[in-house]
Amino acid sequence: MIKTFTHQALLITLAIAPLFASAQDEHFIYGRITLVDAKVYEGPIRWGKEEVYWNDIFNAAKVRNENLRYLSHDERQDLDDRQYNHRHGSENNWSRWADNFGWRWSDDGNFDREYTHQFSCQFGEIKSLKPQGSKWVDIELQNGMKVELSGDGYNDVGLDIRVIDSELGEVEVYWNRIQKIEFINTPGKLANRFGRPLYGTVESFGNKFTGYIQWDHDERLSVDKLDGDSDDGDLSIEFDKISSITRLGSRCRVVLKSGREIDLEGSNDVNRENRGVIVMNKDVAGIDIPWSEFDKITFEEKTPGALVSYAQYKNQKELSATVKTSEGESYSGRLVFDLDEEYDFELLQGRQRDFEYTTAFRNVKKIKSFDDDRCEVELKNGEKLMLTDGQDVNDLNQGVLIFAQGKEKPQYIPWNKVSEIEFR
């Protein structure tokens, strides 16, 4: 779940670098699905009708937040007050009022869902996945870490999984039939795949974003279809046939590779109900361009090669950083960010102007807090963004813990006292 740019720097940031051209198919999810009756399917995997790449994001809900136990009673009360005041605009001491009624803190250290966060990681981080009913799942990450997750409110848990088996072709496997999914390295060249990746350049008010594309947060392959109503009737056009799409108010002009032009309206693929266009590259898991800011997309026939392979996710580490406070103090050690994110595979999110960015902490070099609503985030590739409008980068952030070497109890620093975090 970053910082201010000149226009030129923005273009440099989002222009995708040369991407592992030697193995064109290694960015597709690949694995072995074992069913409850021991049947096995192996091949490229598509999560329902959406996720198909290792850098696509798996979402679920964490069950508990164990880090709350490190806060003192007064720190918890102060945190509650800040969270409540931010959300409701009230300056009362809500947490103390709640304490008087005896229901604020549960025995396991959790309070409400505001302290139990979303779990998000890229599919490449996951070693295996075991369904536990329709709404629960146990996952093991590549570093051996195991997490129990709830799928309540998330469509990545409980949906049917599609796999291209080498003998049977494409098979849709029911979630309740799955015993385990093991993710493994993808062959450099697949005999069969779900389709060709969508790759192109999005134009938005003078900005250009080039990379792998998710249209309407959903369609990302050449075989996916763009739906809409034309003057002559309903159409469903494979993206493989499309050269460009231009927004024209509440409709779109679609230009096919043949040069044929068609105006479409009447569906969430081509009107203001579209959820936005996501551009992906190796440093940023997603740059989400809202429909209101979208002007045009031009698709390209060729891609620069595999975006990222499964093997490139294997070195997962705990976060480590030096934190400087607004009072001039400095603390170094293992870091827990926002009282929740502890590993470099977890995601940092925020919005620069109208564009929402998502990147893994492993790509972040430094975070500077400027005020309650914004942070400058410097990536390891030197790019900087000024991010706002997200819990990671505003005063909804629940603060950080620093575990200094040799000390059992961490130092808790509320977000309003964090000046800078430099990752190591």
BAKE-809955 format. One record per atom (N, C-alpha, C, O): residue in one letter; x, y, z. Coordinates in pm, whole numbers, plus 50000, padded with zeros to 5 digits. Atoms other than C-alpha are relative to their C-alpha. Layout:
BAKE-809955
AXYZ;...
//
This chain:
BAKE-809955
M500734993650000;M500005000050000;M501515013150000;M501285025250000;I498624998650050;I506255096549752;I500325014449958;I500045022150050;K499504986049996;K507545131249608;K499905008349873;K499535003349767;T500324990550104;T507455161649391;T500964999149882;T502154996749900;F499295002150124;F508605160649029;F499975012349912;F498985019649912;T500134991650119;T509485183648750;T499324991649893;T499264979449902;H500675007450107;H507615174748432;H500964990449932;H500594979149901;Q499025008650066;Q510805160948275;Q500314987850086;Q500424976750035;A499695011249912;A511565139748581;A498864990050005;A499094978050017;L501145009050000;L508055125748575;L500044990649881;L499774978649893;L499915008450119;L508545113348222;L501104989850014;L500944978349972;I498895009449980;I511885097848314;I499604989150097;I499934977450077;T500415009649899;T510355081148618;T499134989049943;T499294977349978;L501005009550043;L507565064448431;L500354993049870;L499674983549831;A499555007150119;A509405055048115;A500624986950045;A501564986950124;I499575013049950;I509945018048159;I501414996849952;I501734998949835;A498625003550034;A513555006348167;A500034987049920;A499034979949915;P499895012950068;P514834977147954;P499724988650097;P500294988250206;L500545009449904;L513134947248109;L500294985549964;L499454978849903;F499715014250004;F514854913648103;F499524993449871;F498734983949873;A500525004250131;A514334907947731;A500354985749965;A499824980449867;S499535013350036;S516014873847733;S498964989150022;S499064978449963;A501005010349970;A512974855247870;A498625006549997;A498215013050093;Q501194992050023;Q509694867947735;Q498804996250084;Q497895004450101;D501205004649930;D507244847247942;D500184998750151;D499254994550219;E499735002449857;E508844846948289;E499175008450094;E499165005850214;H500804991649911;H506514873848421;H498604994550023;H497855000150104;F501315006149978;F503424851348399;F500014991050125;F500994983950149;I500135008849884;I502224833948718;I499954985649952;I499294982349854;Y499905014050038;Y502994796848704;Y500014991750128;Y500624995650227;G500025007949878;G502304769048952;G499354986549985;G498944982449876;R500565013549991;R501014735349059;R498815000450097;R498965004450212;I501225000049918;I497434731549189;I499664985750036;I499394977549949;T500375013249951;T496734700949404;T498615000750059;T498335009250143;L501385000049953;L493074692549466;L499824991050121;L500734983550157;V500265007649877;V491474676649772;V500034985049976;V500244977350069;D499945014450031;D491374643049593;D501334996249935;D501444985749872;A498635002550045;A495094645449498;A500225001849850;A501324999249801;K499774996750140;K494534654849134;K500905012349992;K500885020950081;V499044989150013;V497194678849006;V499895006449862;V499834999449760;Y499924992350124;Y497144706248742;Y501215009250010;Y501435015350115;E498814991449998;E500314725048647;E500085008249872;E499845003149763;G499854991450117;G500874754548417;G499835014650036;G499815018150154;P500274985849975;P500304791948377;P498665001650073;P497704994450045;I501194998049916;I497734805048626;I499465014149982;I500215023849973;R500664987049996;R495194832948606;R499015000050116;R498194990950130;W500834999149879;W493484844248926;W498625005249960;W498425017249943;G501304996150051;G489844844048819;G500145005249858;G500654998349770;K499874993650132;K489654867848522;K500935012050007;K500915020549918;E499184988149981;E492214892548653;E501494996650005;E502124995349900;E498565000649982;E495714887048796;E500634988549922;E500154977149924;V499335009950085;V498124869048564;V501525001550005;V502244992749957;Y498564997349993;Y501594884448634;Y500504998550144;Y499734999950239;W499415000949867;W503984879048924;W499915013350076;W499825013450198;N500064987149931;N503854916448997;N498575004750025;N498385015450083;D501384996949960;D500034916649019;D499874998250151;D500654991050214;I500104999049853;I498824922549374;I498914990950055;I497784990850008;F500925008549924;F497194897249606;F499555007750124;F500385012850199;N500554992549887;N494864913249864;N499144991150088;N498364982950040;A500855006649901;A493314899650182;A500095008450127;A500655019350126;A500004992749873;A492844910350545;A500794992450104;A500634980350119;K499325006149887;K495164903750835;K499004997550113;K498015004750127;V500945004149897;V493494886951129;V500205008150127;V499235010950199;R499714992849875;R495224905951411;R501225008749981;R501965007149884;N498814991650000;N497854932051485;N500734998150133;N500375004250234;E499255003249879;E500354918551737;E500855011750049;E501265011950165;N499094989149963;N502374950751738;N499395009850099;N500115017750160;L500644990949906;L499814969351947;L500454997650144;L500375006650228;R499605003149862;R501134951752258;R501225007950044;R501515008750163;Y498804992549965;Y504274972952243;Y499695014350045;Y500575021250095;L500364986549961;L502365005152311;L499535000350145;L498844991250191;S500504998149863;S501775017852663;S498535004249994;S498005007549887;H501414996049993;H498265025752779;H499815014449951;H498885017249876;D500124985950042;D498825063252731;D500275001649850;D499615009549784;E499724999350145;E500345058052384;E498804995149920;E498485000649815;R501195005150068;R497295037752286;R498885010450002;R498215012549901;Q501054989849991;Q494945064752410;Q500285011649905;Q499385016349836;D499654988950089;D496815091952225;D499804996149853;D499315004049773;L500175004750136;L496815071051908;L498524999449963;L498135003649854;D501445000550024;D493075064851938;D499435013949975;D498635015949884;D500504986350016;D492435101951979;D500365005749863;D499525011949798;R499574994750129;R494465110851669;R499234993449886;R498815000149792;Q500725007050105;Q492805083951459;Q498555004649992;Q498025007149884;Y501414996149997;Y489315093451568;Y499835014449953;Y498925017449876;N500124985950038;N489895130951529;N500235002049851;N499595010549789;H499754998850144;H491305126251178;H498774995749921;H498385002249825;R501125005650077;R488355105451063;R498715007950019;R497895008949928;H501294993949968;H485605125251235;H500085015150024;H499065021650045;G499864985749984;G487035160151272;G499645005150136;G499265016750151;S500374996149864;S486395160751645;S501255000650087;S502184992850068;E498854998549911;E488795172051914;E499734994250139;E500464997350233;N500245005549867;N487265152652200;N500944988350026;N501524982749933;N499145011349963;N489215126052388;N499164987449995;N498764981950098;W500915011350019;W487215097652241;W500494987350068;W499704979850125;S499485012649945;S489535069852357;S499804999550151;S499524988850206;R500214999849855;R489265080852719;R498534998050034;R498194991350132;W501435002349982;W485475082452688;W499684985249983;W498904979550059;A500255014250024;A485525047052544;A500544991550114;A499934981550152;D499435007349887;D487785035252826;D499034999350116;D498954989050184;N500914999549887;N485175045653079;N498894989749988;N498314985550088;F501035010050021;F482735021252922;F500584985949992;F499844976149979;G499365013149988;G485284993152935;G500054991649876;G500224979449885;W499995008550120;W485204982452571;W501015004249896;W500964999449783;R499104994850102;R488025000652399;R501014989649954;R501154987349834;W498945009350038;W490804974552408;W499604985750033;W499174982850144;S500275014149976;S490284937252368;S501214993450064;S502294999250068;D498935006949928;D492374911652555;D501204997149912;D502324996749963;D498885003350088;D494504903552251;D500695012349944;D501565011249857;G499304987950041;G495534939952204;G499445006449876;G500035016049824;N500584994050121;N493274947451909;N498865009350038;N498135007050134;F501154991149982;F490864976051887;F499435003349864;F500075010149783;D500714997150121;D488384977451605;D500824995649878;D501934990549893;R499305004250121;R489364970751245;R501015010349953;R501795007649861;E499074989650042;E491295003251217;E501454996250030;E502375002349976;Y498655004249964;Y494304985451369;Y500364986449941;Y501494981849958;T499715012550070;T494024952951173;T499975003149850;T498915005749793;H499844994150133;H495314961850829;H499764990049888;H499644977949909;Q500045008050120;Q494964949350477;Q501374993649977;Q502414999650004;F498775006550043;F497544924050362;F500065000949849;F499164996349778;S499804998950145;S498884931850016;S501444996549966;S502375001450030;C498675002950052;C501824917149831;C499864995849854;C498774992449809;Q500025004750137;Q502754908549476;Q500034984749999;Q500614978550088;F500115014650004;F502044872749371;F501364993150004;F501484982050054;G498685006050000;G505754866549323;G500594997850138;G501544990250154;E499515001749863;E506274869249699;E499544986950062;E500104982550162;I500675011349936;I504114838549767;I500614986849954;I500804984549835;K499505013550029;K505524803249788;K498854990249982;K498854982349887;S501145009050010;S502264784849851;S498795006150068;S498895015650146;L501264994849950;L498624790449936;L499074988250027;L498924979449943;K500925010749963;K496144767850119;K498665006050041;K498585012850143;P501334995349960;P492414776150123;P499554993350129;P499804981450151;Q500605005149876;Q490704772050460;Q498535004049999;Q498115012850074;G501384996050020;G487084773550353;G499915011049896;G500905014249830;S500244990450107;S485574799950127;S500545013850031;S500715021849939;K499614986449964;K486784830550321;K501325000950076;K501675011550127;W498734999949927;W490084820550480;W501074993349917;W500794984549835;V498905006050074;V493494812050344;V501285001350082;V501515011450148;D498664999649941;D496944803450479;D501005001249886;D500964993549791;I498974998850102;I499874815650273;I501374998850063;I501595002850178;E498595000249962;E503584808850296;E500765008249897;E500615006149776;L499224991650090;L505944834650151;L501314993249966;L501674983150027;Q498755006250044;Q509224827049977;Q501054999350110;Q501944990850105;N499035000349890;N511154834950296;N499594990450112;N500274989750215;G500475009549900;G509174808550490;G498985005650098;G498404998150176;M500994993749913;M506934833350673;M498604995149965;M498244994149847;K501365004950020;K503384820350722;K499005009850058;K499205015350167;V500994990149961;V500304842350745;V498604994249983;V498284988349879;E501415003650008;E496664834650822;E499225012449960;E499355022950022;L500684988350055;L494384857550621;L498514997449983;L498074986149963;S501435000550027;S490714865250585;S499725006249863;S500335016249826;G500374994650131;G489164870750244;G498765008650005;G498245012649900;D501224992249987;D486204890050381;D500185013849936;D501015021749980;G499914987250067;G485694919350148;G501015000549886;G501185011149825;Y498985000450106;Y488394908349900;Y499694988649905;Y499384977549948;N500375010350098;N487794889349577;N501154990849962;N500984982249875;D498895009150030;D491234872749572;D499904986950077;D500634977550047;V500225012249923;V490024846849824;V498604994949971;V497615002249985;G501295006250024;G487244822749730;G499584999149855;G498544993249824;L500395000450141;L487224827149353;L500624987949930;L501574981949980;D499475011350077;D487834800249091;D501295004149928;D501445015549886;I498664997650056;I491374797148951;I500104993149864;I499694981649849;R499825005850133;R492214791448585;R501464996149981;R502375003550019;V498665005050025;V495234770848482;V500034993549862;V499074986949821;I499835006550130;I496544759748142;I500844987550020;I502074988350028;D499325012849981;D497404723048190;D500594995549867;D499994997449761;S499315003850123;S499884708747939;S499244989649918;S499394989149796;E500755010350072;E497564679747851;E498565004249971;E498045001549863;L501434997450010;L494034693147908;L499685013849946;L498545016549910;G500294986450039;G494424729347808;G499485008150117;G499815005050232;E500474991249893;E492634756448006;E498944993150085;E497964987750034;V500925006149904;V490884743848320;V499645010650104;V500525017650154;E500444991249891;E488794764448565;E499774991450123;E498894982850124;V500035008349880;V489324749948911;V499215007150109;V499495018650142;Y500804994049893;Y486734756049184;Y500845001650126;Y501634992950161;W499244997149877;W488154771949499;W499824989150105;W500794985350171;N500255010049895;N486504746049726;N500574986349967;N500504977150049;R499345012550037;R488314718449536;R501515000650023;R502204990550012;I498544998149990;I491784732749599;I500514996650140;I500015001750240;Q499305002749874;Q493984717849868;Q501195009350018;Q501455014250128;K498794991949989;K497124737549786;K500415005049861;K500264998049761;I499384994750122;I498664760049521;I501455003050032;I501755010650124;E498574997449984;E502454759549492;E500495007949879;E500315003649765;F499484991850108;F504064787049288;F501444996149971;F502234993850062;I498675004350042;I507174778149088;I500475008849884;I499695016149824;N499434991950106;N509514794048836;N499314997449866;N499034986049830;T500655001150131;T507924801048499;T501054997149892;T502105003649890;P499085002050113;P509634786748190;P500175012949920;P499255020949910;G499734988050078;G511254813447975;G499095001349880;G498755012449839;K500905000150115;K509054803347683;K498894990150027;K499144978150040;L501145008649975;L505554789747744;L499424994749869;L499295002049771;A500655005850118;A503974765747495;A498615005949982;A498165008049870;N501334994050002;N500574780147587;N499915010450111;N500455008550220;R500194989649899;R499604811947771;R498625006249979;R497975003749877;F501354994450006;F496444831747840;F499865010949895;F498755013849850;G500064989550101;G497344859047594;G501285008250003;G502185005850084;R498864990950005;R499834885847504;R499775011650095;R498655016750102;P500174988749908;P500464913247764;P499605012749926;P500045015149813;L500304986750053;L498924947347701;L501115009550042;L501445010650160;Y498884990949975;Y501724972847671;Y499785012549916;Y499415011649799;G500214987850078;G501525009147569;G500285012550079;G500895012150186;T499774986949940;T501595046047654;T498675006950025;T497845008349935;V501204992649960;V498875064647844;V500335014950004;V501345018950062;E499864985549996;E498495102047790;E498965005850093;E497795001950091;S500894993949902;S497015123448066;S500445014250027;S501415016450100;F499744985849978;F497025161548059;F501485003349984;F502075009750071;G498614996750029;G500485163847905;G501014990350056;G502184990950018;N499115010349946;N501975134948104;N499884987349916;N498824984449860;K500025012850070;K502935101847943;K500544989150094;K501564990950160;F499655011449915;F503115068548125;F500124987749911;F499144983849847;T499785011650087;T504615038647944;T500274987650084;T501074988050178;G499765012549929;G504475002748065;G498924989849969;G498174991149873;Y501035010250012;Y502304972048106;Y498685005850053;Y498675013550149;I501284993149979;I498604980948116;I498964990950063;I498854979150030;Q501245006049952;Q495544971648321;Q498885009949968;Q498845020950024;W501104991450039;W492434986348162;W498824997750095;W498404986350116;D501125001149906;D489604993748409;D500354990950118;D499484984050171;H499515008349888;H491734976448679;H499794985249974;H499844977250068;D500455013650028;D490864944148504;D500704994149879;D501564985449893;E499465005850122;E491744937048140;E501495003349987;E501905014849997;R498554998250010;R495474931648093;R500654991349893;R501874991249879;L499495009150102;L495814906547808;L499335002649865;L498235008149859;S500504997850135;S495314907147432;S498674993149974;S497894997749890;V501245007450022;V492454881847455;V498835006050077;V497685002650050;D501084993349928;D490474903447700;D499245009149905;D499765013049800;K500874992850094;K487624923247547;K499555013450056;K499305015050176;L500544986849971;L486534959347541;L498525000149959;L498204997949842;D501435000650026;D482744961347572;D499415014049990;D499855023250059;G500684987250010;G480484989847463;G498914999649895;G498784990049819;D501094998750097;D477525001447259;D500435009649890;D500865020849918;S499774991350115;S478055015546910;S498665004749947;S497615000649997;D501254995550061;D475485033446696;D499244988449935;D498034989249916;D500615011250071;D474835000046527;D499654988250090;D498954979150046;G500285011149910;G474664977246832;G501134997550097;G502135004650097;D499005003449900;D476624961147114;D501224993849935;D501114986049840;L498765005650050;L480274952947051;L500864995050116;L500785000250227;S499025005249906;S482914932547234;S501274997249919;S501344987349846;I498835000150088;I486354938347080;I501224995250076;I501545000550182;E498755004549938;E489514919147166;E501045011249996;E501215018049896;F498984989649994;F492264942347280;F501104997849897;F501775007349856;D498975003050099;D494594924847037;D499755007149867;D500675008849787;K500374993450125;K492734942646755;K500045015250010;K499855022249911;I500124985649976;I492914977446910;I501355006949991;I502345002050047;S498804991850010;S495525003646822;S500015011150104;S501045013650166;S500054989249902;S494335032247044;S498575002150049;S497614998249982;I501304996349943;I491495044247268;I500125014450050;I501055017650122;T500014986049959;T490675081147321;T498685003050071;T497604999650022;R501214996249928;R488235094447581;R499395012549937;R500095022449914;L500744988750055;L485585117647436;L498785002550088;L497674998450054;G501104997649906;G483485129247730;G499514987050060;G500274980250129;S500595012149942;S481155100647823;S500104987949908;S499444977849931;R499805011250090;R482255078347536;R501464999249959;R502265007749999;C498625001850045;C485445065747371;C500034997849849;C499124992049790;R499735003250140;R486815065247019;R501064989249995;R502174991150045;V499105011550010;V488445031746943;V500514999249856;V499724998849762;V499395001650131;V490875029146652;V500604986049993;V501464982550073;L499485013550016;L491554993746533;L501325000349923;L501675010549862;K498725000950071;K494884982346389;K499815001249849;K500745004849776;S500304998750143;S493204981846049;S499795014649960;S499765017849841;G500304986050026;G492545019246083;G498545003550018;G498185015250016;R501444997949981;R488815014946137;R499735007050133;R500355003750233;E500344992549880;E487275039246391;E498584996950044;E497664996349962;I501325003249944;I484365031146624;I499845008050128;I500755008250211;D500334993249876;D482745052546895;D499164990850087;D498164985250042;L500705008949908;L481615032747202;L499575007750125;L500225017250167;E500494994449874;E479565041647509;E499214989250071;E499114977950023;G500995008749938;G477215025647758;G500524988550083;G499724980150125;S499505010449910;S479555002847957;S501145005850083;S501725016150048;N498954994849912;N482055007148239;N501394998549939;N502365003249998;D498725000350069;D484834999047992;D500305013249931;D501475016749910;V499804988550088;V484285031247800;V499305012650047;V499225022349972;N500614987749949;N482465056348021;N500535003250139;N501484996850185;R499464995149873;R482935074148354;R499944989850112;R500484992250220;E499985010749900;E482265041848544;E501294991949996;E501534983650084;N498695006550008;N485695029548431;N500805003450126;N500875015050166;R499284998049874;R487825024848745;R501375006249983;R502015010050081;G498704993950025;G490965038248579;G500934990649926;G500654978749911;V499005007650074;V494005026748386;V501264999250084;V501785009550127;I498805002249920;I496965011648572;I501184997049909;I501084988649819;V498755002550072;V500505013148433;V500984993750097;V501164998650209;M499085007349913;M503054988648575;M501415000449942;M501604999249821;N498615002050040;N506844988648566;N500754993250113;N500144989850215;K499275008249904;K509614971648760;K500225006950134;K500475000250234;D499794992749875;D509964999149024;D498695003850069;D498675005850190;V501304996049945;V506295008049072;V498974989449961;V498714987149843;A500965010750027;A503734980249109;A498765005149929;A498094997649858;G501154994550069;G501025003548988;G499965015150005;G500145021150111;I500304985850009;I500445039148870;I498585000849949;I498324998149831;D501425000350031;D496675043248875;D499545013749951;D499565023450026;I500434987650064;I495395069948636;I498475000049996;I497894992049923;P501465000249996;P491745078548712;P499395003749865;P500025010549784;W500674997850127;W489265079848428;W499865014849968;W499975018849853;S500194985750022;S488695117048476;S501275006749948;S501205017649891;E498734994550045;E492415122948399;E500514993349873;E501504997749814;F499555007650116;F492705098148114;F499645007249870;F498515011849853;D500254994350132;D493065112047761;D500034989449891;D499084988049814;K499835009450112;K494385084447536;K501004989250037;K501924991550115;I499015010649990;I496175051247526;I500314995049860;I499424993149777;T499545005750127;T498235038447234;T500724987050032;T501714986950105;F499415013149973;F499045001347239;F501154997249903;F501155001849789;E498865004150082;E502294986847109;E499984985049979;E499584977550068;E499995014250033;E502714953246937;E501024992450084;E500744981550134;K498915006949932;K506004944647105;K500175005450142;K499975017250169;T499654996249863;T506904944847473;T501504998450016;T502134991049940;P498555000749983;P510454949447604;P500494987350068;P501674986350101;G499585012449936;G510474914647758;G499314998250133;G498445006150170;A500665003149873;A509514899348092;A500165011450099;A501255017050114;L499984989249903;L508604925048356;L500834996450122;L501735003950160;V499235004749886;V509904905348654;V499714985150017;V498574980749997;S500175014449988;S510454868248719;S499764996050145;S499995003950237;Y500265005149865;Y509484846849019;Y501274999750083;Y501235002750203;A498745001249926;A513134841749116;A500455013450058;A501185013750157;Q499564986949952;Q513594879149161;Q499305004450128;Q499635014950183;Y500704996949875;Y511244878849461;Y500524992150120;Y499984993550230;K499655009749896;K513134853049668;K500665005950122;K500614999950230;N499264994149888;N515174876649890;N499125009850077;N499235021950060;Q500904991849921;Q512524889350131;Q500615002650137;Q501064993350204;K499304996249877;K513834908250432;K499115008550090;K498155014850045;E500644990849907;E512654925950744;E500455014249968;E501555016549917;L499644986150019;L512594963650722;L501015004450105;L500905000950222;S498974994549911;S515614981150873;S500235014449960;S500335017549841;A499924985850034;A516015018750898;A500555008250116;A500665003550229;T499724989749900;T517185049651082;T498875010149994;T498555015449888;V501124990749990;V514335071751201;V500455012450075;V500975011550186;K499724987249934;K514865108451280;K498685006550039;K497715006149962;T501234993849951;T512275126951487;T500055015249985;T501115021049962;S500104985450008;S511065162951478;S500695006650120;S500925018650118;E499324994849881;E512745167051819;E501514997949995;E502215000350093;G498565001450019;G516195158951679;G500594986850047;G501814985350047;E499505013149956;E516455123151810;E500144990849880;E499534993149775;S499765009650107;S517635093951598;S500014985950057;S500634983450160;Y500085013949955;Y516865056751633;Y500254990849880;Y499734993449771;S499695009450108;S518205027651424;S499694985850043;S499854982250159;G500265014049971;G517194991351399;G498924994549909;G498615000249805;R501095006050077;R514464968551272;R498785009050010;R498455014050118;L501104990450008;L511464989151161;L498654993149980;L498544983649903;V501405003250031;V507714983951180;V499345013249961;V499255022450041;F500564987750056;F506025010150962;F498494999850013;F497854989849982;D501444998949983;D502485022151037;D499464989150093;D498354984250075;L500335010449902;L502424997251327;L499624986749936;L498954978549999;D500515011850071;D501954970151067;D501014994149903;D501324982349912;E499105005450102;E504394966950772;E501374997550059;E502015006550115;E498735004149940;E507494947750879;E501014994849899;E502184992949933;Y499145006550099;Y508924933650554;Y500085008449873;Y499195016349842;D499784991750119;D510314948250234;D499094996549884;D499065003949785;F500935003550107;F507734930150019;F498665007250016;F497865007649923;E501284993249977;E504864949850175;E499975013149923;E501015018149880;L500214989550099;L503434978949983;L499745013650064;L499015014850163;L500214986049963;L503565016750025;L499115006449894;L499345004649775;Q500954994050093;Q500715036449871;Q499775014750030;Q499845018950146;G500324986049985;G499895072849814;G499695006249866;G499854999849762;R500454993450122;R498685098049561;R500825012649975;R500965021250062;Q499384987550046;Q500675124149369;Q499045006649902;Q498755001249795;R501064993550075;R498165149049235;R498854990049984;R498314985350084;D501135009250019;D495505126549079;D500434985649974;D499584976949953;F499505013350033;F497745096249023;F500394992650127;F501134997950210;E499705008049882;E497935068649283;E501134990249970;E501114983049871;Y498825008450016;Y501255050549325;Y500014988850104;Y499624990850219;T499795011449910;T501925016349475;T501374994249971;T501694991149856;T498685006150018;T505435003049532;T500364992050123;T499884994950232;A499525007949888;A507114977049751;A501055007950078;A501795015850021;F499034993049917;F509184989750043;F501444997149956;F502335005249981;R498645003050045;R512224972449890;R500505010149897;R501715011249874;N499614989950098;N512204999849627;N500195013950060;N500595023149989;V499984986949936;V512145028349881;V501325002450071;V501804993950147;K498764996149935;K515295046149992;K499755008850122;K500385006950226;K500184990249892;K513955074250209;K498585005749995;K498005007449888;I501294993449987;I510715089450337;I500185012350090;I500725011250200;K499964987849920;K510495125550459;K498575004850022;K497815006449927;S501324995049966;S507395137450641;S500035015250003;S500845021150075;F500014985450007;F506535173650558;F498935006150090;F499175016650151;D501074995449912;D503255178250745;D499044988350020;D499384976849990;D500945010949970;D500165158450846;D499474993049876;D498934982049887;D500705005250118;D499085152350488;D500894995449886;D500374990649786;R499185003550117;R502125145550267;R501404995750042;R501914999550147;C498645004849981;C505485128250241;C500755000449868;C500174998649761;E499145002050115;E508395129050002;E500614986150011;E501214982650112;V499445013550004;V509385093849905;V501024999349889;V500725002149773;E498945001750098;E512675087749732;E500234985149976;E500474977550069;L499775013950035;L513045054949546;L501504997549985;L502295006849973;K498595003550010;K516325036349522;K500575003149861;K501785004149844;N499524996350134;N516505044749152;N500185015149986;N500515020049878;G499794985650000;G516685081749248;G498765008249975;G498795020449991;E501244992750026;E513125090949158;E499355004650129;E499464998050233;K500674994549883;K511125112349398;K498555003349966;K498235007749856;L501424996850014;L507405116449449;L499535006850128;L500045003850236;M500654994049884;M505335138149681;M498614993950010;M497734996749929;L501235007649988;L502525116049804;L499115005450112;L499595009550218;T501004996249902;T499335125049989;T498874989849997;T498944979949924;D501275007050013;D495905110450052;D500134984950013;D499664977449927;G499915014349972;G496765076650200;G500534997950139;G501315006050189;Q499605002349861;Q497275061350544;Q501504999250017;Q502035003150121;D498555001249989;D500925054250471;D500695013550007;D501815014450060;V499304987350019;V501685090950408;V499295011950063;V499705023350041;N500624988849929;N499295111750620;N499824996550147;N500354986450194;D500045001849855;D498345114850986;D499104988650045;D498914986750165;L500625012749962;L496255083050975;L501044989250024;L500734978850082;N498915009249970;N499635065450985;N500104998350151;N500115008250225;Q500085002849856;Q499725048551325;Q501365000150070;Q501474996350186;G498704998649938;G503415054651384;G500934988449969;G500544978849902;V498985010250029;V506595033851374;V500594994550129;V500625001250232;L499235006449893;L508425009651601;L501414997749951;L501614993549837;I498605003050030;I512215007151607;I500544990650107;I500534993850225;F499415009949911;F513804976151758;F501525001249991;F502144995849899;A498554998549999;A517364985951844;A500664986750035;A500114978850111;Q499305012549977;Q519904957751846;Q500264998050149;Q500775006950216;G499765003449861;G520064940552184;G498915004150096;G498995001350215;K501094995749913;K516844955752316;K498714992749964;K498364991349847;E501245007450023;E513614936352359;E498825009249973;E497965006249891;K501124990750015;K511274966152388;K500355010549895;K501415016749903;P499714990250105;P511054988452082;P499695014250044;P499005016550144;Q500354985949983;Q510915026152067;Q498815003049909;Q498875000849788;Y501164996150081;Y507485038151955;Y500085015049970;Y500315023150059;I499974986050042;I507415070651755;I498705003049928;I498464997649820;P501244996250069;P504015085951671;P500325006749867;P501375013049852;W499734994850134;W503705096551307;W500225015150002;W501025020249924;N499854985550000;N503395133351396;N501365004450055;N501665016450056;K498654996849955;K506915131451543;K501094994449908;K502284996449932;V499035005550095;V508555113251251;V500395010949901;V499545017249838;S499504990250095;S510755136151043;S500524993249873;S500254997749762;E499385006650115;E512655111750819;E500244985450033;E500584981950146;I499655014249990;I513055074450763;I500924996549885;I500564998049768;E499055004350103;E516125061950579;E500184985050011;E500674979950112;F499965014649998;F515955025150485;F501404995149972;F502165001449898;R498665005650016;R519055003150500;R499924986349932;R500954979949910;
//
